[in-house]
Amino acid sequence: MSTSINFNPSLAKLPFSPIRLMFNAASQMSGVQHLSIGQPDFGAPPHVIEAHIKALRDGKTRYELDAGLPALREAVADRYNQLYGIALKPTNVLITTGCCQAMYMAIHALVRPGMEVIVIEPVFVFSHVIEQAGGVLRRIVTTAEQGYQVDPEEVIAAMNERTCAIMINSPGNPTGAVYPKETIQKILRAAEQRGIAVISDEVYDRLVLDNVEYASALRHAPSLDQVVVTSSASKTYAVPGFRIGWLISSEANITAFQRMHMFISTTENTATQYATVAALAGDQACVTEMVNAYRARRDWITGYLKDSPHFKAYSPGGAFFVMPSLPACRDSFDFAMRMLKETKVCTIPGGAFGQSCNNALRISFATDMATIQSAFQKMTLWLEKQSS
């Protein structure tokens, strides 16, 4: 007689995250230099911390409304309206436990078993949730040689009667690619015409490193009826531990998502919701400071990679990731683990984001310049030994 739980077979669709496997392996070693972590290395803005403390002292520790603190829903809508010149209402916003919950809800609500979901590879590990929900991945492959830009016509050509959703992520994790307005517009218009839902992960929307207009789905979608935008305070305000995110869509869609939300988290951390209001409504100089620092780091790395025979270089337009490919086909999992053990530099294997990028590494520059420069020098020396 078996003594183990008979789990739902869909659980097997969720592998252990290679990101966590690398991080856990590194935690057993001393002196590791991390180019792996996908979180800001900056501290939270002081006015946000003070707002959090004040909320706790004022007794803001009880349940809030299930759709989110009304002041926070309003602050989210106001921030996007100011950024993009649109007219969101608080009722277009649902507060979630980070962007991850918003993505999980969107996928499970929109994906139908046996139907296809178009994803652009490299794709963040949430693609496994699509398979858990019974969806079939339709992969559009992009490469470092093309700066991981996607041809919208290729996405449109992949749409068919079995397509139930499209997942886009700009600025992208793991690539840092920022899609231009023309790409976003074409995909959104074609999806709207065909009645296909679009999940737009915009968690890095404020971390755009070049002087370009950011093409948010909120600005360019024909309507919000077929669009779900997910984001959070985590990356923009350096508060990933707050676990405050949001989902934006039409009012009718938000009402539908509320039914699901009630059975997952019911409501979010009350005090951190008050602090996030302060983040969104307060001084935005903290965001500018981070973007300037990430830009300087990106520029140094891009210049270094351009002169290196070991990597295929490109310039990421946003976030704090770059994903160079290696000159010869390699198993990125074995490669990254050996490099960690032999150099104490931790990166993330590209294969974590799709088989097509198994000869690449995701490198985070959410760390100080001295660490970046030292780590790249160690990697270069090690790579030279591998190729000799």
CORQUIKA-V971228 format. One line per field, one symbol per residue. burial: + if it has 9 or more other ideal C-beta (glycine too) atoms within 8 Angstrom, else -. A space follows every 50 residues. Layout:
burial->???
//
This chain:
burial->-----------------++-+++-++--+--+++++++++-+-++-++++ ++-+++---+---+-++++--++++++++++--+---+-+-+++++++++ +++++++++++---++++++++++++++++++++++++++-+++---+++ -+-+++-++---++++++++++++++++++--++++++++++---+++++ +++++-+++-----+++++++--+-+++++++++++++++-+++++++++ --++-+++-++--+--++++++++++++++-+---++-+++-++++++-+ ++-++--+-+++++-+++++++++++---+-++-+++-++--++++++++ ++++-++++++++++++---++++++-+++++++----
//
